[in-house]
Each structure stands twice: as structure tokens, then as C-alpha cells.
Amino acid sequence: MSDWKRKLAAALDEFSPGWLAVIFAGRAFWVLVLVCALGGVVTALRNPQYCIPALFLATLILYFVGATAFVTAYGAGARLRYPIDGFLILFAVYGLWMLYKGKVNREA
């Protein structure tokens, strides 16, 4: 792994600056979705009304992540990640909604 700088430079040379910006924006979007989804899971688990469904969906997400990690030998298995995208977005929207609702309630 001592030649990581050369490998990184070669990988960056394969794409134009426009495509690199698109790739970076896509990565940033999914990192934001993941952070918001984690907040949504925590918020849903603290709500007694949504605790059981949230626990089920969180377990389902962990199952898909675990199965992907096992099948791809801890590699990048993006095609196996698709079943959880909807659940991540669902939790992210719930987390953002609760954040917005809490902020509105504090201002009122």
C-alpha cells in the first residue's frame, strides 16, 4: 500500500472534472442520507408508537448490510445495496421531519 498516491492519481486521471464532481456529489448525498437515517432510526426507536416497526426495519437493514458484507467478502457490493435504499430514505425523511418539527416547536 505504499503506492497509494500513484494509484489515487491514476484513478482521478480517468475521469473529467465534471464527472468527478458528479461522483463526489453522489457520495455526499448518500453520506447525508445515512446520517439523517441514523437520526431517524434513533428518533423512531424512542417513540413508543413507532418502536416495533422501526426495530423491524432497522433489523432488515442490518441483515442486508451483513449479507452484502459476507457475500462480497467485505468489498463494495453496490448492486446488493439497492434493497435498503428505500428504507434509508424513509428513515432519513423521518429524521429530517422530526428535526424540523422540533425546531418549529422551539421557535413557537
N, C-alpha and C positions, 0 to 999 in steps of 0.2 A: 504494500500500500504506500510505498514511498513515492510513487509517481502519480499521486492523485491530482496534483496541479496540472500535469500534462494531460491527463485523462479528462479533467474538467474543461480545460481549454479546448480540447478536441471536440468534446460534446457540445460546447457552446458555439463552436465554429460551424456546426452542422445546420444551425437554424439562423434565419434572418432576425434582426432586432424586433420586427413586428411579431413574428411567431414566438419569440422569447417572451414578449410582453403578454401575449395571449396565454401562454403556458403559465407564466407567473400569476396572472390574474385568476386563472382557473384554480391553481393551487391555493392562492389566498382565499378565494371563495369557499373552498372546501374546508380550509382551516377555520374560517369564520363559522361555517355551518357546524363543524364539530364542537367548537367552543360553545356556541349557542345551544346545541343539542345536549351537551353535558349539563348546562344550566337548566334546560327544560326537564331533563330526567330528574335532577335533584329536586327541582320545584314540584314536579308531578308526584314524586315519591313522598314528599312532605304533605301533600294534600290527601286527606283520607278518602275523598271521593274518587281520586284517580290513582291511588296507590297500587291496587292489584293490576289494572290494565297496564300501568307504566312499568311495573315489575315484569310482567309478561313480555312486553315489547323490548325492554332492556335486556332480558334474558335471551330473546330471539336475536337481537343484535349481537350480543356476546357469542352466541352459538355460531352465527355466520362469520364473525371475525375469527373465532377459534378454528372453525373448519377451513377457512381460507388460509390461515397461517399454517395449519397442519398439511393441507393438500399441496400448497406451493412451497413447502419447506421454508417458511418464514420469508418468502420472496414477495414480490409485487404481484398480486393476483387481482388486477383491476376488474377483469371480466367476472370474477366471482363476488365482487363487492356490490354489484348492482342491486341485489335483493334488499339491501339495507338502506339505500339512498332515500327512499320514500320515508322510512321510519326516522332517519336522521333529520330530514327536513321537517317532518311532523314535530319532533321534539324541539327543533330549533325555532320554529314558528311559535310553539307554545312558550318556550323560554323568553323569546322576544316580546310576546304578548304580555306575559306576567311582569316583565321588566317595565314595559310601557305602562301597564295598569298600576303598578306600584309607584312609578314616577308621577303619574297623573294624580293619584290619591294623595301623595305627599304635597303636591303643589296646591291642592284644593283646601 
